[in-house]
Amino acid sequence: MDTTEGVKVSAAYQWLDIAQEATAREVSRNAPRPTVIARAHSIWATAMYDAWAAYDPSAVGSRLGGSLRRPVAEHTPANKETAIAYASFHALLFVYPEDREFLEAEMRRMGHDPAVVSDDPATPAGIGQLAAKAVGEYRRHDGSNQFGDEVGGDGTPYGDYTYYQPVNPPDRILDPDRWQPITFTLPDGKQVTPGFLTPHWYRVKTFVIERSDQFRPGPPPRTDTDDALLRRETDQVLAYNRHLTNDEKAIVEFMRDGPRSTAQSGHWLRFAQDVSRRDQHGIDEDVKLFFVIANTAHDAFISCWETKRYYDSSRPWTLVRHYYKGQRVVGWAGPDGGTKEMAAEEWHPYSPQSFITPPFPGYTSGHATVSGACAKMLELFTGSDEFDAIEKRRHCELTENDGGEEVTLTLPTFSATAEMAALSRALGGYHIPVDNDVGLRVGREIAAWSWPKYQEYFNGTAKVRP
């Protein structure tokens, strides 16, 4: 056991720290890709869990079932730590091969030799590597296109192979109900127009949910079906944008998570670490908790992306320009702070020019869906909705030129934290409220449906999925 903030933490906790740092490095290379990040977290947490399960009396792994189970006399903390180390190391190498040097150094720091190669199921190093190999083989062609070799793709890792094309070009609105790409201006002045990030994600293998469309909600409001409602939703975003308080700006930035963001899966895994410290978890509880939260986030993203692809809905950027074309609005004035009157065509979310709005359709919100799912799963896992955490940060520091004073955000419950995450997306101007409200509901439905499936892994009755 190591210590963090004066609290002893398990080896699983420390490997999550390593996984988060490797993910942050990946974000620095390739920008935030929340779907890709959640899958990577899932692969790591699953390999770790599958290795650990060999040293539990009843749990079964996701790929090899109970076939790796060792005699009770071997169910020692040292064996568990060694097994999860080799599983974590090889699983992270599978998703982040560019970080081999960093990961090898972390293995040595944790007391293990990264050069050991073994498939001996009688040793913890062998079990860890067998578990990671089985998970990697299962995920090698899981629909994510990790290696860029799916038919229909152009060879780009994680690139689209389903021929998605946006209806709207960046410079004009042909259909206000459909998603529109946005041109970003990077800090060096270069302009880029990202396409729909991973529009093929509805084809990725889920973990416990049955299909990507299993929880698809009904349609969002449209100009041709619910125009008055859609306009009210747009007006609510405009009102948020021109009346943002310092606390609300801090909420937007807290949930947006900054330039090295490990996305919603990483954010909720950090919240899981808060629970681990609070409840003084050992290795067994941590392995199970991180396994559940990582895979819940992975499934929630797949479900959400199926909905995004199916409805291909627009975001406030497009809706403000549609409803107020040629008119004046009042909104956030930009990085110098404050508000001003401007042409609707100049309206801007509370966000840097380098990342105006996430590059994918609006309905439903990924933040809301994943937060709703992970918050509910934390409640189910711990037996209580109580969180009782706080976040202290300087408001505006990620968006405006001059960061303000420190504010304290209270996170009394998991559900309230998820609701804060959802609200932050409308406050920021990235989503109309319905994107978040429905996303929260769907996320909670995913968690409630999934929890019994995870209990089957723990009690040994789960079957290996094809």
Phi, psi and omega in degrees: 000134173258178179238141174226126183053037178079003181250134176293134180234154186279170175296325178297319177300315181294324177291330173294320174303317180294316179298322179293320178293319177298322178294318178299322177295321177297320178296321177298328179281318193234010182070165183292127175231087191301325179293315180296318180297316181297321177296318179298316177300320179297315181298314178299308185294326180289317177299317179298314180298315182299323177290316179299323184301335179295341182246024176242145183296332187230334185297149176238148179281164184282331184252324185247010177058228179260014187291341180267002187304133179257159179302151184305324181299338181267001184280059185259155176304322181296316179295319178298316181296320179292315181299314182288334177295311181290326176295314181297313181302311184285328176293318178292326173297325180297319183266335182231063183298336180293343185258025182304313183300315178298314183292322177297319178296323178291322176301313180296319178299326180278359174094022183233152181268113181291345182279348180294126176240123183205140169238027181277110182288000176267358180238148179295326177296319178295318179298316179300317181287324176296318180297313180296319180297317181295318178294318179298317179297321179294324184267354185302319178230064184263011181099351181283339184064040182305324185257007177068022186249015176286142177297131183104344179272177180250015179094355180283126176303132182066013181283161180291143174226018183247009172065035176294138173223131179290147177286321183263136169282168182295333190260000177200159183254113176268326179217108185292349179270355184247157184295146180233125173297152181233139179273125178260150173248115183283164181305331180275005179092348179291142178255137178225150178234091183294144172276180176302117181290123178045059180293349180271005191295342177295346179266358181285141178299130175281171178264298176245331178292157191278323183212157180293332181265009185301325184245023181298125179278174174294175188289156174283168174295145180230163179294334182264359179232323184220054189298317181297318178296316182296323178292321177297321178297318178296318179296327178295319177296318177299320180294316176304313187297325183269354182236022184299128173274169178298318178298320180292322175298320178296322178297314179302314184287324177301314183279337174286325164084359168088179190290339177249035184301135172261023171065188187294324178297318178293323180296314182286334172291327173294321175297324176297324175294324174302317178295319180301314179293316181301316186265005176055054180294151165259190185296322183297310181296320181294315180302314181293317181296314182292325175301314182291313184292317181297317182283330173297316178298317179300311180296320181297321177295318179298315178299313181298317182291330174297318178294317178300314182293321184293315184265335175051046191276159183278172179239171181306324178311314181283318186292320177299316180292330178287307186286332185243027179307127179077004182249173178256142175226164174251132182203182178304133188276351179117192188297345175277354176088175180080188178231164177202163173276142184206165170295144180304329180290349178256358182299143188220135172299166176282082189197152179294157176299336183279350178204074190295310181208142180305140187275071174191162184302163189276317189264121358263169181289129176294319177304312184292316183296310182292320179294317177300318181291312184290323178297314179296322180292323175297320176297314181294320182293316184273342182085009181205150176276352184294132177241305175059051178243165175226157175230124176250131180200159174277125179292149175075356190292339180262353190232325182250163185293328182240108176294143182271195181287166181287137174239157180246121177259130180263137180237076188290326182223162175296317182294321178294326178293320176295320179294324175297317179299317180294311180300325183302331184284329173281320176302320181286342181090017182266336184219148165283155187304325183296329176303321183279318181298314180289321178301316177303312182298315181295318179302316179295324177295319178300314182295314182298321179289325188279330188307314178300331179293321178291324177298329177294325174296320183289322183267001173088011181259357180291145176258150177291126181280144176290000000 
